[in-house]
Amino acid sequence: MKQTVLTSKFCQHYYNGDKKMLKQVWTNNSASMTTEDFKSVMLAYVDLYKQYEVQQVLVDSRKMRYLVEPEVQDWVNANVIAALIPYLKKLAFLLSSDIFEEVSIKQAMEEQQEDIPFETKYFEDEQQAIDWLL
């Protein structure tokens, strides 16, 4: 059963306890996010992993309008990705049609790919992403 576990003006988080799956859905409001706003959302996200022992994640970034700069990517790798390793098995991204946002997300993940034990894959279709996660 899916339940809303965290909501902000930038994104919503839904948890399915039966599948131990978290879905993070970014909104167009992310265009007005500051770096501190982004970091705050990501730290709250890490808390959800710990609280729910999430194993699969679907990040719907199709409406994400915040560009993750290289120094922020480094912060994400050190403070978010590292914290997910004990829990996560699979991470799927639904990507925006904006090439800069797509590259930003892929760069952040690919820099750490050899150091992380979970699988990461990128999708345009939500059902394909869910099927792969499960």
N, CA, C and O atoms as a printed pandas DataFrame, in Angstrom:
     atom_number atom_name residue_name chain_id  residue_number  x_coord  y_coord  z_coord
0              1         N          MET        A               1    0.833   -1.180    0.000
1              2        CA          MET        A               1    0.000    0.000    0.000
2              3         C          MET        A               1    0.883    1.251    0.000
3              4         O          MET        A               1    1.845    1.342    0.763
4              5         N          LYS        A               2    0.548    2.204   -0.859
5              6        CA          LYS        A               2    1.340    3.426   -1.001
6              7         C          LYS        A               2    0.822    4.498   -0.049
7              8         O          LYS        A               2   -0.381    4.736    0.055
8              9         N          GLN        A               3    1.765    5.140    0.645
9             10        CA          GLN        A               3    1.394    6.241    1.532
10            11         C          GLN        A               3    2.341    7.417    1.317
11            12         O          GLN        A               3    3.517    7.233    1.001
12            13         N          THR        A               4    1.816    8.623    1.491
13            14        CA          THR        A               4    2.644    9.820    1.412
14            15         C          THR        A               4    3.413    9.931    2.719
15            16         O          THR        A               4    2.820    9.918    3.798
16            17         N          VAL        A               5    4.742   10.041    2.622
17            18        CA          VAL        A               5    5.556   10.083    3.836
18            19         C          VAL        A               5    6.284   11.410    4.028
19            20         O          VAL        A               5    6.757   11.699    5.128
20            21         N          LEU        A               6    6.381   12.219    2.975
21            22        CA          LEU        A               6    7.038   13.518    3.096
22            23         C          LEU        A               6    6.612   14.390    1.922
23            24         O          LEU        A               6    6.631   13.955    0.771
24            25         N          THR        A               7    6.230   15.616    2.227
25            26        CA          THR        A               7    5.797   16.543    1.184
26            27         C          THR        A               7    6.433   17.905    1.417
27            28         O          THR        A               7    6.493   18.397    2.544
28            29         N          SER        A               8    6.902   18.501    0.337
29            30        CA          SER        A               8    7.378   19.885    0.374
30            31         C          SER        A               8    6.920   20.539   -0.922
31            32         O          SER        A               8    6.320   19.885   -1.774
32            33         N          LYS        A               9    7.202   21.824   -1.068
33            34        CA          LYS        A               9    6.794   22.478   -2.315
34            35         C          LYS        A               9    7.660   22.039   -3.492
35            36         O          LYS        A               9    7.317   22.288   -4.648
36            37         N          PHE        A              10    8.783   21.385   -3.196
37            38        CA          PHE        A              10    9.700   20.959   -4.246
38            39         C          PHE        A              10    9.497   19.517   -4.699
39            40         O          PHE        A              10    9.715   19.191   -5.865
40            41         N          CYS        A              11    9.080   18.658   -3.775
41            42        CA          CYS        A              11    8.867   17.258   -4.138
42            43         C          CYS        A              11    8.013   16.541   -3.094
43            44         O          CYS        A              11    7.849   16.994   -1.961
44            45         N          GLN        A              12    7.479   15.404   -3.529
45            46        CA          GLN        A              12    6.705   14.544   -2.638
46            47         C          GLN        A              12    7.381   13.179   -2.594
47            48         O          GLN        A              12    8.029   12.754   -3.550
48            49         N          HIS        A              13    7.213   12.502   -1.455
49            50        CA          HIS        A              13    7.769   11.164   -1.282
50            51         C          HIS        A              13    6.646   10.217   -0.895
51            52         O          HIS        A              13    5.862   10.495    0.012
52            53         N          TYR        A              14    6.584    9.094   -1.599
53            54        CA          TYR        A              14    5.572    8.075   -1.346
54            55         C          TYR        A              14    6.286    6.768   -1.027
55            56         O          TYR        A              14    7.316    6.450   -1.621
56            57         N          TYR        A              15    5.732    6.018   -0.088
57            58        CA          TYR        A              15    6.358    4.760    0.310
58            59         C          TYR        A              15    5.375    3.616    0.158
59            60         O          TYR        A              15    4.217    3.720    0.562
60            61         N          ASN        A              16    5.843    2.524   -0.428
61            62        CA          ASN        A              16    5.069    1.298   -0.537
62            63         C          ASN        A              16    5.752    0.262    0.345
63            64         O          ASN        A              16    6.790   -0.289   -0.021
64            65         N          GLY        A              17    5.163   -0.002    1.510
65            66        CA          GLY        A              17    5.756   -0.911    2.482
66            67         C          GLY        A              17    5.827   -2.345    2.009
67            68         O          GLY        A              17    6.763   -3.064    2.358
68            69         N          ASP        A              18    4.849   -2.778    1.215
69            70        CA          ASP        A              18    4.853   -4.153    0.706
70            71         C          ASP        A              18    6.069   -4.410   -0.175
71            72         O          ASP        A              18    6.624   -5.509   -0.182
72            73         N          LYS        A              19    6.468   -3.397   -0.909
73            74        CA          LYS        A              19    7.577   -3.548   -1.857
74            75         C          LYS        A              19    8.868   -2.893   -1.365
75            76         O          LYS        A              19    9.900   -2.969   -2.033
76            77         N          LYS        A              20    8.808   -2.251   -0.199
77            78        CA          LYS        A              20    9.955   -1.500    0.340
78            79         C          LYS        A              20   10.496   -0.530   -0.713
79            80         O          LYS        A              20   11.702   -0.411   -0.927
80            81         N          MET        A              21    9.548    0.157   -1.360
81            82        CA          MET        A              21    9.891    1.068   -2.449
82            83         C          MET        A              21    9.477    2.497   -2.114
83            84         O          MET        A              21    8.374    2.748   -1.629
84            85         N          LEU        A              22   10.391    3.423   -2.386
85            86        CA          LEU        A              22   10.136    4.845   -2.194
86            87         C          LEU        A              22   10.079    5.512   -3.564
87            88         O          LEU        A              22   10.885    5.219   -4.447
88            89         N          LYS        A              23    9.120    6.405   -3.722
89            90        CA          LYS        A              23    9.012    7.181   -4.957
90            91         C          LYS        A              23    9.157    8.649   -4.591
91            92         O          LYS        A              23    8.426    9.170   -3.748
92            93         N          GLN        A              24   10.107    9.305   -5.236
93            94        CA          GLN        A              24   10.345   10.731   -5.034
94            95         C          GLN        A              24    9.910   11.445   -6.315
95            96         O          GLN        A              24   10.431   11.167   -7.395
96            97         N          VAL        A              25    8.952   12.366   -6.187
97            98        CA          VAL        A              25    8.414   13.071   -7.349
98            99         C          VAL        A              25    8.728   14.557   -7.221
99           100         O          VAL        A              25    8.213   15.238   -6.335
100          101         N          TRP        A              26    9.576   15.046   -8.115
101          102        CA          TRP        A              26    9.945   16.462   -8.120
102          103         C          TRP        A              26    8.876   17.278   -8.824
103          104         O          TRP        A              26    8.206   16.783   -9.731
104          105         N          THR        A              27    8.714   18.537   -8.404
105          106        CA          THR        A              27    7.723   19.431   -9.005
106          107         C          THR        A              27    8.412   20.570   -9.752
107          108         O          THR        A              27    9.615   20.785   -9.611
108          109         N          ASN        A              28    7.633   21.285  -10.539
109          110        CA          ASN        A              28    8.155   22.458  -11.249
110          111         C          ASN        A              28    8.661   23.526  -10.284
111          112         O          ASN        A              28    9.491   24.354  -10.660
112          113         N          ASN        A              29    8.171   23.514   -9.045
113          114        CA          ASN        A              29    8.630   24.488   -8.049
114          115         C          ASN        A              29   10.119   24.357   -7.753
115          116         O          ASN        A              29   10.723   25.264   -7.181
116          117         N          SER        A              30   10.705   23.240   -8.136
117          118        CA          SER        A              30   12.137   23.054   -7.899
118          119         C          SER        A              30   12.970   24.091   -8.655
119          120         O          SER        A              30   14.153   24.262   -8.362
120          121         N          ALA        A              31   12.372   24.775   -9.610
121          122        CA          ALA        A              31   13.079   25.840  -10.336
122          123         C          ALA        A              31   13.502   26.967   -9.402
123          124         O          ALA        A              31   14.488   27.656   -9.667
124          125         N          SER        A              32   12.767   27.159   -8.315
125          126        CA          SER        A              32   13.085   28.243   -7.376
126          127         C          SER        A              32   13.933   27.768   -6.192
127          128         O          SER        A              32   14.184   28.537   -5.265
128          129         N          MET        A              33   14.370   26.523   -6.218
129          130        CA          MET        A              33   15.161   25.974   -5.121
130          131         C          MET        A              33   16.549   26.596   -5.053
131          132         O          MET        A              33   17.195   26.833   -6.073
132          133         N          THR        A              34   16.986   26.852   -3.838
133          134        CA          THR        A              34   18.374   27.244   -3.616
134          135         C          THR        A              34   19.178   25.974   -3.349
135          136         O          THR        A              34   18.612   24.892   -3.186
136          137         N          THR        A              35   20.479   26.114   -3.309
137          138        CA          THR        A              35   21.324   24.968   -2.977
138          139         C          THR        A              35   20.982   24.443   -1.589
139          140         O          THR        A              35   20.943   23.231   -1.376
140          141         N          GLU        A              36   20.737   25.340   -0.652
141          142        CA          GLU        A              36   20.379   24.911    0.708
142          143         C          GLU        A              36   19.035   24.192    0.733
143          144         O          GLU        A              36   18.866   23.222    1.473
144          145         N          ASP        A              37   18.076   24.658   -0.069
145          146        CA          ASP        A              37   16.790   23.958   -0.183
146          147         C          ASP        A              37   17.011   22.534   -0.687
147          148         O          ASP        A              37   16.460   21.579   -0.140
148          149         N          PHE        A              38   17.815   22.404   -1.727
149          150        CA          PHE        A              38   18.085   21.095   -2.312
150          151         C          PHE        A              38   18.731   20.167   -1.284
151          152         O          PHE        A              38   18.324   19.015   -1.135
152          153         N          LYS        A              39   19.730   20.673   -0.586
153          154        CA          LYS        A              39   20.403   19.856    0.424
154          155         C          LYS        A              39   19.439   19.437    1.526
155          156         O          LYS        A              39   19.495   18.304    2.005
156          157         N          SER        A              40   18.572   20.329    1.920
157          158        CA          SER        A              40   17.585   20.020    2.954
158          159         C          SER        A              40   16.649   18.897    2.508
159          160         O          SER        A              40   16.365   17.978    3.276
160          161         N          VAL        A              41   16.172   18.974    1.264
161          162        CA          VAL        A              41   15.309   17.918    0.718
162          163         C          VAL        A              41   16.065   16.593    0.692
163          164         O          VAL        A              41   15.516   15.556    1.063
164          165         N          MET        A              42   17.298   16.626    0.263
165          166        CA          MET        A              42   18.071   15.389    0.148
166          167         C          MET        A              42   18.373   14.772    1.513
167          168         O          MET        A              42   18.380   13.548    1.644
168          169         N          LEU        A              43   18.621   15.590    2.520
169          170        CA          LEU        A              43   18.854   15.047    3.865
170          171         C          LEU        A              43   17.578   14.436    4.442
171          172         O          LEU        A              43   17.635   13.418    5.132
172          173         N          ALA        A              44   16.438   15.046    4.165
173          174        CA          ALA        A              44   15.158   14.473    4.601
174          175         C          ALA        A              44   14.929   13.137    3.898
175          176         O          ALA        A              44   14.388   12.202    4.491
176          177         N          TYR        A              45   15.333   13.053    2.660
177          178        CA          TYR        A              45   15.248   11.837    1.849
178          179         C          TYR        A              45   16.069   10.719    2.505
179          180         O          TYR        A              45   15.602    9.585    2.609
180          181         N          VAL        A              46   17.275   11.036    2.941
181          182        CA          VAL        A              46   18.126   10.056    3.622
182          183         C          VAL        A              46   17.450    9.559    4.899
183          184         O          VAL        A              46   17.500    8.366    5.201
184          185         N          ASP        A              47   16.827   10.453    5.640
185          186        CA          ASP        A              47   16.111   10.049    6.857
186          187         C          ASP        A              47   15.013    9.038    6.543
187          188         O          ASP        A              47   14.784    8.111    7.320
188          189         N          LEU        A              48   14.333    9.208    5.413
189          190        CA          LEU        A              48   13.293    8.255    5.015
190          191         C          LEU        A              48   13.879    6.870    4.755
191          192         O          LEU        A              48   13.276    5.862    5.124
192          193         N          TYR        A              49   15.036    6.818    4.129
193          194        CA          TYR        A              49   15.697    5.532    3.890
194          195         C          TYR        A              49   15.933    4.802    5.196
195          196         O          TYR        A              49   15.636    3.616    5.331
196          197         N          LYS        A              50   16.469    5.529    6.141
197          198        CA          LYS        A              50   16.788    4.922    7.432
198          199         C          LYS        A              50   15.525    4.489    8.163
199          200         O          LYS        A              50   15.483    3.410    8.755
200          201         N          GLN        A              51   14.509    5.323    8.121
201          202        CA          GLN        A              51   13.265    5.027    8.828
202          203         C          GLN        A              51   12.538    3.823    8.232
203          204         O          GLN        A              51   12.022    2.983    8.970
204          205         N          TYR        A              52   12.493    3.734    6.912
205          206        CA          TYR        A              52   11.699    2.699    6.241
206          207         C          TYR        A              52   12.521    1.553    5.663
207          208         O          TYR        A              52   11.952    0.606    5.120
208          209         N          GLU        A              53   13.846    1.617    5.766
209          210        CA          GLU        A              53   14.722    0.589    5.209
210          211         C          GLU        A              53   14.378    0.311    3.742
211          212         O          GLU        A              53   14.132   -0.827    3.341
212          213         N          VAL        A              54   14.372    1.370    2.975
213          214        CA          VAL        A              54   14.003    1.333    1.562
214          215         C          VAL        A              54   15.012    0.498    0.769
215          216         O          VAL        A              54   16.220    0.596    0.984
216          217         N          GLN        A              55   14.498   -0.321   -0.146
217          218        CA          GLN        A              55   15.364   -1.140   -0.996
218          219         C          GLN        A              55   15.322   -0.731   -2.465
219          220         O          GLN        A              55   16.309   -0.886   -3.185
220          221         N          GLN        A              56   14.183   -0.210   -2.905
221          222        CA          GLN        A              56   14.022    0.244   -4.281
222          223         C          GLN        A              56   13.544    1.693   -4.277
223          224         O          GLN        A              56   12.723    2.090   -3.451
224          225         N          VAL        A              57   14.073    2.471   -5.216
225          226        CA          VAL        A              57   13.671    3.874   -5.306
226          227         C          VAL        A              57   13.402    4.245   -6.756
227          228         O          VAL        A              57   14.141    3.880   -7.671
228          229         N          LEU        A              58   12.316    4.985   -6.926
229          230        CA          LEU        A              58   11.993    5.586   -8.212
230          231         C          LEU        A              58   12.027    7.096   -8.020
231          232         O          LEU        A              58   11.230    7.650   -7.263
232          233         N          VAL        A              59   12.956    7.758   -8.709
233          234        CA          VAL        A              59   13.054    9.216   -8.660
234          235         C          VAL        A              59   12.442    9.750   -9.949
235          236         O          VAL        A              59   12.985    9.565  -11.038
236          237         N          ASP        A              60   11.306   10.414   -9.803
237          238        CA          ASP        A              60   10.638   11.010  -10.957
238          239         C          ASP        A              60   11.131   12.450  -11.085
239          240         O          ASP        A              60   10.632   13.359  -10.422
240          241         N          SER        A              61   12.114   12.628  -11.945
241          242        CA          SER        A              61   12.735   13.948  -12.111
242          243         C          SER        A              61   12.253   14.650  -13.376
243          244         O          SER        A              61   12.883   15.601  -13.838
244          245         N          ARG        A              62   11.133   14.183  -13.940
245          246        CA          ARG        A              62   10.638   14.775  -15.186
246          247         C          ARG        A              62   10.266   16.245  -15.031
247          248         O          ARG        A              62   10.334   17.003  -15.999
248          249         N          LYS        A              63    9.875   16.659  -13.831
249          250        CA          LYS        A              63    9.526   18.066  -13.601
250          251         C          LYS        A              63   10.580   18.793  -12.766
251          252         O          LYS        A              63   10.375   19.931  -12.342
252          253         N          MET        A              64   11.689   18.135  -12.540
253          254        CA          MET        A              64   12.757   18.769  -11.759
254          255         C          MET        A              64   13.366   19.890  -12.586
255          256         O          MET        A              64   13.739   19.696  -13.743
256          257         N          ARG        A              65   13.461   21.051  -11.981
257          258        CA          ARG        A              65   13.977   22.224  -12.685
258          259         C          ARG        A              65   15.217   22.799  -12.006
259          260         O          ARG        A              65   15.650   23.908  -12.322
260          261         N          TYR        A              66   15.776   22.049  -11.084
261          262        CA          TYR        A              66   16.981   22.481  -10.377
262          263         C          TYR        A              66   18.178   21.792  -11.021
263          264         O          TYR        A              66   18.198   20.567  -11.147
264          265         N          LEU        A              67   19.167   22.568  -11.426
265          266        CA          LEU        A              67   20.375   22.000  -12.002
266          267         C          LEU        A              67   21.390   21.728  -10.902
267          268         O          LEU        A              67   21.771   22.639  -10.168
268          269         N          VAL        A              68   21.821   20.502  -10.786
269          270        CA          VAL        A              68   22.771   20.115   -9.744
270          271         C          VAL        A              68   24.181   20.443  -10.237
271          272         O          VAL        A              68   24.711   19.782  -11.130
272          273         N          GLU        A              69   24.771   21.470   -9.641
273          274        CA          GLU        A              69   26.119   21.910  -10.010
274          275         C          GLU        A              69   27.157   20.881   -9.538
275          276         O          GLU        A              69   26.872   20.110   -8.622
276          277         N          PRO        A              70   28.354   20.853  -10.143
277          278        CA          PRO        A              70   29.365   19.859   -9.771
278          279         C          PRO        A              70   29.706   19.816   -8.280
279          280         O          PRO        A              70   29.875   18.732   -7.723
280          281         N          GLU        A              71   29.808   20.975   -7.626
281          282        CA          GLU        A              71   30.139   20.948   -6.191
282          283         C          GLU        A              71   28.981   20.379   -5.370
283          284         O          GLU        A              71   29.203   19.775   -4.321
284          285         N          VAL        A              72   27.759   20.569   -5.839
285          286        CA          VAL        A              72   26.596   19.995   -5.157
286          287         C          VAL        A              72   26.545   18.489   -5.432
287          288         O          VAL        A              72   26.142   17.714   -4.565
288          289         N          GLN        A              73   26.952   18.075   -6.630
289          290        CA          GLN        A              73   27.046   16.643   -6.937
290          291         C          GLN        A              73   28.006   15.961   -5.966
291          292         O          GLN        A              73   27.730   14.867   -5.474
292          293         N          ASP        A              74   29.134   16.614   -5.696
293          294        CA          ASP        A              74   30.101   16.059   -4.741
294          295         C          ASP        A              74   29.473   15.928   -3.360
295          296         O          ASP        A              74   29.682   14.930   -2.670
296          297         N          TRP        A              75   28.706   16.933   -2.958
297          298        CA          TRP        A              75   28.028   16.896   -1.661
298          299         C          TRP        A              75   27.025   15.742   -1.622
299          300         O          TRP        A              75   26.944   15.025   -0.624
300          301         N          VAL        A              76   26.261   15.559   -2.706
301          302        CA          VAL        A              76   25.288   14.458   -2.783
302          303         C          VAL        A              76   26.005   13.116   -2.656
303          304         O          VAL        A              76   25.552   12.237   -1.922
304          305         N          ASN        A              77   27.104   12.958   -3.357
305          306        CA          ASN        A              77   27.853   11.702   -3.295
306          307         C          ASN        A              77   28.324   11.399   -1.880
307          308         O          ASN        A              77   28.243   10.258   -1.425
308          309         N          ALA        A              78   28.815   12.420   -1.186
309          310        CA          ALA        A              78   29.349   12.225    0.165
310          311         C          ALA        A              78   28.268   12.086    1.226
311          312         O          ALA        A              78   28.439   11.331    2.183
312          313         N          ASN        A              79   27.160   12.800    1.074
313          314        CA          ASN        A              79   26.161   12.869    2.142
314          315         C          ASN        A              79   24.875   12.096    1.884
315          316         O          ASN        A              79   24.127   11.804    2.817
316          317         N          VAL        A              80   24.619   11.767    0.637
317          318        CA          VAL        A              80   23.374   11.063    0.316
318          319         C          VAL        A              80   23.669    9.654   -0.190
319          320         O          VAL        A              80   23.228    8.671    0.404
320          321         N          ILE        A              81   24.409    9.562   -1.279
321          322        CA          ILE        A              81   24.678    8.249   -1.871
322          323         C          ILE        A              81   25.348    7.326   -0.856
323          324         O          ILE        A              81   24.963    6.163   -0.728
324          325         N          ALA        A              82   26.332    7.827   -0.147
325          326        CA          ALA        A              82   27.026    7.004    0.850
326          327         C          ALA        A              82   26.073    6.497    1.930
327          328         O          ALA        A              82   26.240    5.384    2.427
328          329         N          ALA        A              83   25.084    7.298    2.296
329          330        CA          ALA        A              83   24.123    6.905    3.332
330          331         C          ALA        A              83   23.128    5.858    2.833
331          332         O          ALA        A              83   22.541    5.135    3.637
332          333         N          LEU        A              84   22.934    5.769    1.520
333          334        CA          LEU        A              84   21.961    4.834    0.955
334          335         C          LEU        A              84   22.511    3.424    0.790
335          336         O          LEU        A              84   21.744    2.463    0.712
336          337         N          ILE        A              85   23.813    3.295    0.739
337          338        CA          ILE        A              85   24.445    2.014    0.436
338          339         C          ILE        A              85   23.951    0.860    1.314
339          340         O          ILE        A              85   23.710   -0.222    0.779
340          341         N          PRO        A              86   23.786    1.028    2.629
341          342        CA          PRO        A              86   23.334   -0.119    3.432
342          343         C          PRO        A              86   21.913   -0.597    3.115
343          344         O          PRO        A              86   21.547   -1.716    3.474
344          345         N          TYR        A              87   21.126    0.222    2.460
345          346        CA          TYR        A              87   19.707   -0.084    2.259
346          347         C          TYR        A              87   19.342   -0.421    0.817
347          348         O          TYR        A              87   18.605   -1.373    0.562
348          349         N          LEU        A              88   19.852    0.349   -0.103
349          350        CA          LEU        A              88   19.350    0.355   -1.469
350          351         C          LEU        A              88   19.866   -0.803   -2.312
351          352         O          LEU        A              88   21.040   -1.168   -2.247
352          353         N          LYS        A              89   18.947   -1.383   -3.117
353          354        CA          LYS        A              89   19.310   -2.424   -4.073
354          355         C          LYS        A              89   19.203   -1.920   -5.510
355          356         O          LYS        A              89   20.035   -2.241   -6.357
356          357         N          LYS        A              90   18.147   -1.111   -5.773
357          358        CA          LYS        A              90   17.937   -0.589   -7.125
358          359         C          LYS        A              90   17.444    0.848   -7.063
359          360         O          LYS        A              90   16.649    1.217   -6.198
360          361         N          LEU        A              91   17.940    1.655   -8.011
361          362        CA          LEU        A              91   17.555    3.060   -8.118
362          363         C          LEU        A              91   17.210    3.352   -9.576
363          364         O          LEU        A              91   18.044    3.187  -10.466
364          365         N          ALA        A              92   15.969    3.788   -9.813
365          366        CA          ALA        A              92   15.519    4.118  -11.167
366          367         C          ALA        A              92   15.193    5.603  -11.241
367          368         O          ALA        A              92   14.603    6.169  -10.321
368          369         N          PHE        A              93   15.583    6.221  -12.341
369          370        CA          PHE        A              93   15.281    7.628  -12.588
370          371         C          PHE        A              93   14.360    7.748  -13.792
371          372         O          PHE        A              93   14.603    7.136  -14.832
372          373         N          LEU        A              94   13.302    8.541  -13.647
373          374        CA          LEU        A              94   12.506    8.985  -14.792
374          375         C          LEU        A              94   13.065   10.345  -15.160
375          376         O          LEU        A              94   13.012   11.280  -14.360
376          377         N          LEU        A              95   13.601   10.462  -16.366
377          378        CA          LEU        A              95   14.332   11.670  -16.731
378          379         C          LEU        A              95   13.481   12.692  -17.462
379          380         O          LEU        A              95   12.546   12.362  -18.191
380          381         N          SER        A              96   13.841   13.932  -17.240
381          382        CA          SER        A              96   13.238   15.083  -17.909
382          383         C          SER        A              96   13.670   15.092  -19.370
383          384         O          SER        A              96   14.667   14.469  -19.735
384          385         N          SER        A              97   12.925   15.791  -20.190
385          386        CA          SER        A              97   13.332   15.952  -21.587
386          387         C          SER        A              97   14.387   17.053  -21.731
387          388         O          SER        A              97   14.943   17.244  -22.813
388          389         N          ASP        A              98   14.662   17.777  -20.636
389          390        CA          ASP        A              98   15.681   18.826  -20.649
390          391         C          ASP        A              98   17.064   18.173  -20.587
391          392         O          ASP        A              98   17.401   17.517  -19.602
392          393         N          ILE        A              99   17.849   18.351  -21.628
393          394        CA          ILE        A              99   19.142   17.685  -21.738
394          395         C          ILE        A              99   20.101   18.089  -20.622
395          396         O          ILE        A              99   20.880   17.254  -20.162
396          397         N          PHE        A             100   20.068   19.344  -20.173
397          398        CA          PHE        A             100   20.975   19.791  -19.121
398          399         C          PHE        A             100   20.643   19.121  -17.792
399          400         O          PHE        A             100   21.541   18.720  -17.051
400          401         N          GLU        A             101   19.365   19.003  -17.497
401          402        CA          GLU        A             101   18.962   18.335  -16.263
402          403         C          GLU        A             101   19.292   16.852  -16.322
403          404         O          GLU        A             101   19.717   16.264  -15.327
404          405         N          GLU        A             102   19.095   16.244  -17.494
405          406        CA          GLU        A             102   19.422   14.825  -17.659
406          407         C          GLU        A             102   20.913   14.591  -17.422
407          408         O          GLU        A             102   21.298   13.683  -16.686
408          409         N          VAL        A             103   21.742   15.416  -18.050
409          410        CA          VAL        A             103   23.193   15.282  -17.889
410          411         C          VAL        A             103   23.589   15.505  -16.435
411          412         O          VAL        A             103   24.440   14.788  -15.910
412          413         N          SER        A             104   22.988   16.479  -15.788
413          414        CA          SER        A             104   23.275   16.787  -14.390
414          415         C          SER        A             104   23.019   15.569  -13.501
415          416         O          SER        A             104   23.849   15.230  -12.657
416          417         N          ILE        A             105   21.891   14.921  -13.688
417          418        CA          ILE        A             105   21.537   13.751  -12.882
418          419         C          ILE        A             105   22.460   12.580  -13.196
419          420         O          ILE        A             105   22.968   11.924  -12.287
420          421         N          LYS        A             106   22.675   12.323  -14.472
421          422        CA          LYS        A             106   23.526   11.192  -14.854
422          423         C          LYS        A             106   24.961   11.377  -14.370
423          424         O          LYS        A             106   25.588   10.420  -13.915
424          425         N          GLN        A             107   25.485   12.596  -14.462
425          426        CA          GLN        A             107   26.849   12.850  -13.994
426          427         C          GLN        A             107   26.982   12.564  -12.512
427          428         O          GLN        A             107   27.958   11.956  -12.074
428          429         N          ALA        A             108   26.009   12.997  -11.748
429          430        CA          ALA        A             108   26.060   12.793  -10.299
430          431         C          ALA        A             108   26.134   11.311   -9.969
431          432         O          ALA        A             108   26.865   10.915   -9.061
432          433         N          MET        A             109   25.393   10.495  -10.687
433          434        CA          MET        A             109   25.372    9.063  -10.406
434          435         C          MET        A             109   26.572    8.337  -11.001
435          436         O          MET        A             109   27.140    7.451  -10.361
436          437         N          GLU        A             110   26.955    8.698  -12.203
437          438        CA          GLU        A             110   28.012    7.971  -12.886
438          439         C          GLU        A             110   29.373    8.159  -12.232
439          440         O          GLU        A             110   30.225    7.275  -12.315
440          441         N          GLU        A             111   29.586    9.292  -11.585
441          442        CA          GLU        A             111   30.850    9.514  -10.883
442          443         C          GLU        A             111   31.047    8.492   -9.770
443          444         O          GLU        A             111   32.181    8.137   -9.446
444          445         N          GLN        A             112   29.959    8.022   -9.188
445          446        CA          GLN        A             112   30.027    7.092   -8.067
446          447         C          GLN        A             112   29.737    5.649   -8.456
447          448         O          GLN        A             112   29.813    4.762   -7.606
448          449         N          GLN        A             113   29.412    5.394   -9.707
449          450        CA          GLN        A             113   28.903    4.093  -10.117
450          451         C          GLN        A             113   29.790    2.928   -9.690
451          452         O          GLN        A             113   29.276    1.908   -9.233
452          453         N          GLU        A             114   31.095    3.052   -9.826
453          454        CA          GLU        A             114   31.959    1.920   -9.484
454          455         C          GLU        A             114   32.072    1.703   -7.980
455          456         O          GLU        A             114   32.499    0.634   -7.543
456          457         N          ASP        A             115   31.696    2.698   -7.182
457          458        CA          ASP        A             115   31.798    2.587   -5.727
458          459         C          ASP        A             115   30.496    2.183   -5.051
459          460         O          ASP        A             115   30.470    1.983   -3.837
460          461         N          ILE        A             116   29.419    2.061   -5.813
461          462        CA          ILE        A             116   28.136    1.763   -5.183
462          463         C          ILE        A             116   27.665    0.358   -5.558
463          464         O          ILE        A             116   27.793   -0.059   -6.709
464          465         N          PRO        A             117   27.121   -0.368   -4.579
465          466        CA          PRO        A             117   26.714   -1.748   -4.835
466          467         C          PRO        A             117   25.311   -1.896   -5.416
467          468         O          PRO        A             117   24.914   -3.003   -5.778
468          469         N          PHE        A             118   24.554   -0.803   -5.513
469          470        CA          PHE        A             118   23.197   -0.934   -6.045
470          471         C          PHE        A             118   23.162   -0.595   -7.535
471          472         O          PHE        A             118   24.017    0.127   -8.046
472          473         N          GLU        A             119   22.150   -1.135   -8.217
473          474        CA          GLU        A             119   21.977   -0.900   -9.645
474          475         C          GLU        A             119   21.243    0.419   -9.885
475          476         O          GLU        A             119   20.332    0.780   -9.140
476          477         N          THR        A             120   21.649    1.122  -10.923
477          478        CA          THR        A             120   20.993    2.372  -11.310
478          479         C          THR        A             120   20.638    2.297  -12.788
479          480         O          THR        A             120   21.444    1.871  -13.615
480          481         N          LYS        A             121   19.411    2.720  -13.108
481          482        CA          LYS        A             121   18.976    2.707  -14.500
482          483         C          LYS        A             121   18.091    3.922  -14.761
483          484         O          LYS        A             121   17.442    4.435  -13.849
484          485         N          TYR        A             122   18.069    4.379  -16.024
485          486        CA          TYR        A             122   17.341    5.584  -16.418
486          487         C          TYR        A             122   16.222    5.212  -17.391
487          488         O          TYR        A             122   16.400    4.380  -18.280
488          489         N          PHE        A             123   15.069    5.850  -17.200
489          490        CA          PHE        A             123   13.887    5.510  -17.996
490          491         C          PHE        A             123   13.149    6.764  -18.451
491          492         O          PHE        A             123   13.298    7.842  -17.875
492          493         N          GLU        A             124   12.351    6.592  -19.496
493          494        CA          GLU        A             124   11.399    7.616  -19.922
494          495         C          GLU        A             124    9.983    7.198  -19.548
495          496         O          GLU        A             124    9.103    8.045  -19.397
496          497         N          ASP        A             125    9.759    5.891  -19.398
497          498        CA          ASP        A             125    8.434    5.340  -19.121
498          499         C          ASP        A             125    8.352    4.857  -17.667
499          500         O          ASP        A             125    9.165    4.043  -17.230
500          501         N          GLU        A             126    7.368    5.365  -16.929
501          502        CA          GLU        A             126    7.244    5.034  -15.510
502          503         C          GLU        A             126    6.971    3.553  -15.276
503          504         O          GLU        A             126    7.557    2.963  -14.369
504          505         N          GLN        A             127    6.106    2.943  -16.063
505          506        CA          GLN        A             127    5.791    1.530  -15.846
506          507         C          GLN        A             127    7.009    0.648  -16.088
507          508         O          GLN        A             127    7.216   -0.329  -15.368
508          509         N          GLN        A             128    7.814    0.977  -17.088
509          510        CA          GLN        A             128    9.044    0.217  -17.333
510          511         C          GLN        A             128    9.994    0.334  -16.142
511          512         O          GLN        A             128   10.641   -0.641  -15.758
512          513         N          ALA        A             129   10.072    1.519  -15.567
513          514        CA          ALA        A             129   10.931    1.725  -14.396
514          515         C          ALA        A             129   10.443    0.883  -13.221
515          516         O          ALA        A             129   11.244    0.233  -12.549
516          517         N          ILE        A             130    9.144    0.892  -12.973
517          518        CA          ILE        A             130    8.576    0.114  -11.863
518          519         C          ILE        A             130    8.795   -1.375  -12.096
519          520         O          ILE        A             130    9.178   -2.097  -11.176
520          521         N          ASP        A             131    8.553   -1.840  -13.321
521          522        CA          ASP        A             131    8.768   -3.258  -13.638
522          523         C          ASP        A             131   10.215   -3.657  -13.377
523          524         O          ASP        A             131   10.473   -4.733  -12.839
524          525         N          TRP        A             132   11.158   -2.802  -13.752
525          526        CA          TRP        A             132   12.570   -3.105  -13.528
526          527         C          TRP        A             132   12.890   -3.142  -12.033
527          528         O          TRP        A             132   13.635   -4.010  -11.578
528          529         N          LEU        A             133   12.334   -2.209  -11.276
529          530        CA          LEU        A             133   12.591   -2.164   -9.834
530          531         C          LEU        A             133   12.090   -3.421   -9.131
531          532         O          LEU        A             133   12.742   -3.930   -8.220
532          533         N          LEU        A             134   10.947   -3.913   -9.551
533          534        CA          LEU        A             134   10.326   -5.047   -8.874
534          535         C          LEU        A             134   10.710   -6.352   -9.531
535          536         O          LEU        A             134   10.277   -7.416   -9.091
